[in-house]
Amino acid sequence: MSLLFSLMFYNTENLYDTVDDPLSMDDDFTPSGFRQWNERRFNSKVEKLTNVISDIVHPKKPDVISLAEIENKSVMESILSEMQRQGMRGYSFIHYDSPDERGSDVAMIYNTHTFRVMESHPVLVHLPGIEDRTRDILYVKGTIPNGETLHLFIIHFPSRGEGRELSERRRYFAASELRNAVYKVTSQEPEANVIIMGDFNDTPDDNSVDEVLGARKSFEEINNLRLYNLLYPRYKKGLGTTYYKGWLLFDQIIVSGNLLTSTTIDCKPEYADIFNPPYLLYFGLNNRPKPNRTYNGKYVGGYSDHLPVYIQLNLKEV
């Protein structure tokens, strides 16, 4: 007998509240700011996000929901309130304020009945010689219904806002910190079940993911202590999660080899996918699909400039 356990990641595209925080660069996302961000737009975005959470593994609901570009705990509370309004009860969340100058953090929502949190903390990402502050990595350790333990890392690497090459060094540092954090876990627990979910702002072939983090793209001869990129097969087919001069697979799910060889958790690359229903897409010139964004030069009221990714695991009794 097996039980489905699902995890998802979604970059929400600037999910800010409407209140100006004097300690962060959030002025654009206020009623009087450049984005004219008001309660109506905020509530609409929260409702849309909750609809995605409800649909992504329908008719079931995700057990773990990891998010990027979340401003603060108030935003997380609004999401949980909307989830409850839509009938998704029994969830809680983990969020730490990071030193990111824009106030943009990662966070995690979890079903308290199927995921019992044992430990959580932020992993600080150091950018030596670089003044810019960036997002923390969120680490969460918890148990799942069959008694096994998962070690989760939720990430959002530095963006390509100044161009790929200028920002590449920052992602190298972030990947190095992530690699060290994973090694700390696996050195103490060689059979650890590690899952990394997030927006790498790089593809599986870029050096930060491929070389620095060392996420393998082949699933032959699995090494339990190595990392494996579950969405690489989708990437090879030309699929992506965000669009810039073509589709880019920035949002990825990476696991430890031990999870792929486990006898109690059935995990395979084909269990991971990109969630891309028509309502998350905008069909523009030549009917070419792109993410249905919240802002596209101006407010257009869509969902996000990224598509979510997810994985469904089959749990076996221990």
Secondary structure by P-SEA (a helix, b strand, c coil): cbbbbbbbccccccccccccccccccccccccccccccaaaaaaaaaaaaaaaacccccccccbbbbcccccaaaaaaaaaaaaaaccccccccccccccccccccccccccccccccbbbbbbbbbccccbbbbbbbbbbbcccccbbbbbbbbbccccccccccaaaaaaaaaaaaaaaaaaaaaaccccbbbbbcccccccccccccccccccccccccccccccccaaaaaaacccccccccccccccccccccccccccccccccccccccccccbbbccccccccccccccccccccccbbbbbbbbbbccc
